[in-house]
Amino acid sequence: MSSDLNSLDRPYPLLQTRNIGIAAHIDAGKTTLTERILFYTGMIHKIGEVHDGAATTDHMEQERERGITITSAAVTCEWVQKPNDGITKLFQGEKQRVNIIDTPGHVDFTAEVERSLRVLDGAVVVFCGVAGVQPQTETVWRQANKYDVPRIVFVNKMDRTGADFDNVLNEVREKLGATAAAVLIPIGSEESLRGQIDVVNQKAVIYSDDDKIGSTFTIEELDSELQLTAETAREELVEVVADLDDVLGEKFLMEEEITNAELKSAIRRLTIANKFIPVSGGSAFKNKGVQFLVDAVIDYLPSPVDIVPAKGQKVDDEDAVVLAPADDNAPFCSLAFKLWADKFVGKLVFFRVYSGTVSKGDMVFNPRTGKQERVSRLIQMQADKHIEIETCYSGDIAAFVGIKNVTTGDTLCAKKFDILLEPPTFPEPVIAMAVEPRTKADQDKMGLGLARLQEEDPTFVVKTDEDTGQCIIAGMGELHLEVIVDRLKREFKVDARTGTPQIAYRETISKKSPGLGLLKKQTGGTGQYAKVNLVVRPAERGTGLTIDNKVTGGVIPKEFIKAVYNGIEDSMINGIIAGYPVVDLHVIIVDGDAHDVDSNENAFHMASIFA
């Protein structure tokens, strides 16, 4: 990469930046792993545990109480690959910036994973060493495939009873169809887990049992038993990589010696191209294997300049537009991927910069609305903590404060940049619940609170049922809606009742039937007379009411036809079974009769209802 892509005052070169997500099934250990990474990189000075409600990225009250991740949290840290005896590292000694997004595992909060993967350059997919590939892991994997995100696999919980690294590796290959091979194999398992085999460098990394926070480890030569495992694994790794990489493949076929640096460079190329998945094993909770996993993230996952440039389309037509690779000197272009109502600073708009830079005081343009807004504040997020920054550079993830009229998936760019970036896509809600305020005072606050929550969460929908008048909220699952109602109470001080939505029942007919309606009243003066002959038959689902007028010869005068139509429509308001509205009916008006004096609109209206 040429140095002219970097701004002069940029704190980290583009090549030394990593944007990664931690994703997995429920309870695989994503947040625990993120906490260890933050500790070993020096961003926090005490390890917080999920079960104690003390994890850095689980900052919401609901997350701390339930011990789960609900919303994705962004954190930034620094990492330097330290020199170790006999260990080859591709970026040794260079200070790297690592932007991490810790995502939820519950399918109820799948939107958080979706929008995070849309803007990230790479991902660490965490697997439980006992359970292997689980249902939500498959969902996350498909999401990563959709956005072409390079991945590293971390097989976690190797300290648990029943953990089996080889079994998980095979499941990754078979169930997910991934071309994967081990780069860091756990030494031991369950209670005997003590380190990792570095497959590329053929060394043992042994963690000290005396050091409970895992900071102390030694690089050792492999004993005879581990040597056999390591050599077999390296041969397998070289074969897989050589089969996919032309540069290494040529050396392999020529039976030339392949150096560790050459092997690592080939793994990096294939991982970035999404042709290969490096697999590492360890235990985040027992502090074994995290540091070398971060080294693998730096070695194998892409920087912003390594990824395929972002794609979009022109604002006024569908012509494709491809951005240049990440460049600080290009026009500013970013994607707003998340909105969040912060209790201290108000509305936050999280965005990923794909090109150019943005500073406080700059104007940003929203092609969807056609409006510009001035940037008053820029914030670097550390979970729920805010760090004010002056400028955000290409490849960075940050947040605007106070920008209005922005929705998830909006492009924010320079005024003359004619582009709409591809927004993330979200699934439709699958479950609904009725919600109503307990008091009149809660009513206005509930409307405001639901609108704010709907703005934040693309999978949360609020609507009023026209038939029942109920306020219906819909989401991705019971837990999703439970958290929404809890946030209404805590953040917006709304006391609300919830229940199942009333069912708006409908009636219809099951077979064709004739109908005769006759109104005949003789009272001595002007009377009431009308006769309507109909045939009703079932119509296709969703067609409602259709009417076909087959009357000929003026047996029903033209001025009364509208009254007949109105009578038919009114008769469908209440069905004969249980009084519910009648739908999906085809009515043919076949005959009728009128009186020169006694017939009028009201008479034909009533005769149609009788028919």
HELIX and SHEET records of a PDB file:
HELIX    1   1 SER A    3  LEU A    5  5                                   3    
HELIX    2   2 LEU A   14  GLN A   16  5                                   3    
HELIX    3   3 LYS A   30  TYR A   40  1                                  11    
HELIX    4   4 VAL A   50  ASP A   52  5                                   3    
HELIX    5   5 GLU A   61  ARG A   66  1                                   6    
HELIX    6   6 VAL A  107  PHE A  109  5                                   3    
HELIX    7   7 THR A  110  VAL A  119  1                                  10    
HELIX    8   8 PRO A  135  LYS A  146  1                                  12    
HELIX    9   9 PHE A  165  LYS A  175  1                                  11    
HELIX   10  10 GLU A  190  SER A  192  5                                   3    
HELIX   11  11 SER A  224  LEU A  244  1                                  21    
HELIX   12  12 ASP A  246  LEU A  253  1                                   8    
HELIX   13  13 ASN A  260  ILE A  272  1                                  13    
HELIX   14  14 VAL A  290  TYR A  300  1                                  11    
HELIX   15  15 LYS A  440  GLU A  456  1                                  17    
HELIX   16  16 GLU A  478  PHE A  492  1                                  15    
HELIX   17  17 LYS A  558  SER A  571  1                                  14    
HELIX   18  18 GLU A  601  PHE A  610  1                                  10    
SHEET    1   A10 ALA A  73  VAL A  80  0                                        
SHEET    2   A10 LYS A  95  ASP A 102 -1                                        
SHEET    3   A10 THR A  17  ALA A  24  1                                        
SHEET    4   A10 GLY A 122  CYS A 128  1                                        
SHEET    5   A10 ARG A 151  ASN A 156  1                                        
SHEET    6   A10 ILE A 277  GLY A 281  1                                        
SHEET    7   A10 ALA A 180  ILE A 187  1                                        
SHEET    8   A10 GLY A 195  ASP A 198 -1                                        
SHEET    9   A10 LYS A 203  TYR A 207 -1                                        
SHEET   10   A10 PHE A 217  GLU A 220 -1                                        
SHEET    1   B 3 ALA A 320  VAL A 322  0                                        
SHEET    2   B 3 LYS A 311  GLN A 313 -1                                        
SHEET    3   B 3 LEU A 420  LEU A 421 -1                                        
SHEET    1   C 6 LYS A 385  ILE A 389  0                                        
SHEET    2   C 6 ARG A 377  GLN A 382 -1                                        
SHEET    3   C 6 ILE A 397  VAL A 401 -1                                        
SHEET    4   C 6 GLY A 346  SER A 355 -1                                        
SHEET    5   C 6 CYS A 333  ASP A 342 -1                                        
SHEET    6   C 6 THR A 411  CYS A 413 -1                                        
SHEET    1   D 2 VAL A 358  SER A 359  0                                        
SHEET    2   D 2 THR A 391  CYS A 392 -1                                        
SHEET    1   E 2 MET A 363  ASN A 366  0                                        
SHEET    2   E 2 LYS A 371  ARG A 374 -1                                        
SHEET    1   F 4 VAL A 461  THR A 464  0                                        
SHEET    2   F 4 CYS A 471  GLY A 475 -1                                        
SHEET    3   F 4 ILE A 431  PRO A 437 -1                                        
SHEET    4   F 4 ALA A 496  GLY A 499 -1                                        
SHEET    1   G 4 SER A 513  LYS A 521  0                                        
SHEET    2   G 4 GLN A 528  PRO A 538 -1                                        
SHEET    3   G 4 LEU A 585  ASP A 593 -1                                        
SHEET    4   G 4 LEU A 545  ASN A 549  1                                        
END                                                                             
